[in-house]
Amino acid sequence: MVKKCVFGVCFLISNILFGQQNIMIDNVGSPNEPSISINPNNTNQLVAGSNINKVYRSNDGGLTWINNTIASTYGVWGDPAIIADNNNNFYFTHLSNPASGGNWIDRIVCQKSADIGATWSNGTYTGLSTTKEQDKQWIAFDKINNILYMTWTQFDSYGSSDPVNKSTILFSKSSDFGITWSTPIKLNNVDGTCIDNSTTVEGAVPAVGPSGQVYVAWSGPNGLVFKKSLDQGITWSINETQIIPTHLWDYTIPGIDRCNGLPITACDTSPSVYNGTLYVNWSDQSNGTNDTDIFISKSTDQGATWTSPVRVNNDPAGKQQFLSWMTIDQTTGYIYIVFYDRRNYTTNNTDVYLAYSTNGGATFTNTKISTTGFLPTSSVFFGDYTNIVAHNGVIRPIWARLANGQTSIWTAILSQSQLEIKEFETENEINTILNYPNPVSEDCFFAFKLYKESPVSITIYDLSGKEVYKVLENANYPMGKHLVSIKSNVLHKGEYIYEVKSNYYKKSKKLLVE
């Protein structure tokens, strides 16, 4: 493909190039506990939801949103969990509270939209019980077998301290795009209490492996544990595998009415070198009640063994990080974790941070993604989770903000290329240069730093050393960090070498054009 090019030069101004563009989705009716999903066939199409019956849709990548409510004859009673399949369908799962013919949270409901969240089916359900409560569900889609998987906690009697009452982890699946659901089966070996604290089994989030494996981890009296199925959820591993032997997931954060460190499970199905790697993310106060941290553990053998926990937040000890959620961009294998963070304050003021890893969870880069902090108050319900989705370099976290007694739902407009600019901008090596994306298919950017004011040249050569394009020639730049962009259609498909040269520095790197 022949590419024709226009080029421009711009400075690394954080509020413009990778500025934290925060979008408020909703601030009406005390929304909280947001969930978000993206259409893998069109990353401009997003659907989100929040407590207790809010649904939002965007057709422009999250810049603008249409807000509505969702209804079902089975009732809509919060805990929204939204996913997309590979066929342009979205699924909104939630708790129930039927007006008639049932009881409070007596089942898990799944409503489907075939028009990007504009309209929704009345829904189907699983786990119906006339005497027990169904809570804290999450859902995953198996793109290989076109199966929906759901896991949740069943309470014999929610809130009861009677030891005869137990909590269990249940599993159900749909092989017909949510029309019908299998009879739930119990996954856990060790039951929990019904108190809804660290002695309760909760936090079951299913994940699908590259060959259709089903994975799930949860927390309870046996610690943070894991099970798997290799036959689409028909049979499961016999015993619970301990990731960590003790996990006190119910903890206190000042200014938050209640908080938890329940686990999130994800599996890399991307074409990256980390394909098949399992990750579990959680938070806890193992470093002290004033030092809540975000952790991750991984397995490269389908959950048989797990690494020691890696601390995700990279601030000095002594600050609070809490309510994390994790996702994987299944086109790259990059891991993204969103969480609340108080590293910048001595008070209860709170920011939102994103941590991401491009090396299979070995290291994480942290960046603040909220433009302003907020001061929550424990008298207002804040919700139990955040959420995040990423696909093809498009990243959309979602969170609740609580300030002046009012909750609101927010997202940030982020991309992997923007994060890489920011990482470059904040690192300390003067002689670093980079280009991105690499391979290049559309716009291409070159970033560089200068010790002193100097003319700069950027030249692109073919592999034989012949000059094919002059990006800059002796253009004067002051000391500091700079970004040069080339917009589309300048080079033929193939491999090139680009050279950045000033009076004080020269470096060459490979450039691949798709």
Salt bridges, closest charged atoms under 4 A:
ASP26 OD2 - LYS54 NZ 2.66
ASP106 OD1 - ARG107 NE 2.83
ASP156 OD1 - LYS132 NZ 3.29
ASP191 OD1 - LYS186 NZ 2.84
ASP293 OD1 - ARG311 NE 3.24
ASP315 OD1 - ARG311 NH2 3.33
ASP341 OD2 - ARG343 NH2 2.87
ASP384 OD2 - LYS136 NZ 2.99
ASP384 OD2 - ARG258 NH2 2.63
GLU425 OE2 - LYS481 NZ 3.27
GLU427 OE1 - LYS449 NZ 3.87
ASP443 OD2 - LYS487 NZ 3.62
GLU467 OE1 - LYS470 NZ 3.98
GLU495 OE1 - LYS510 NZ 3.62
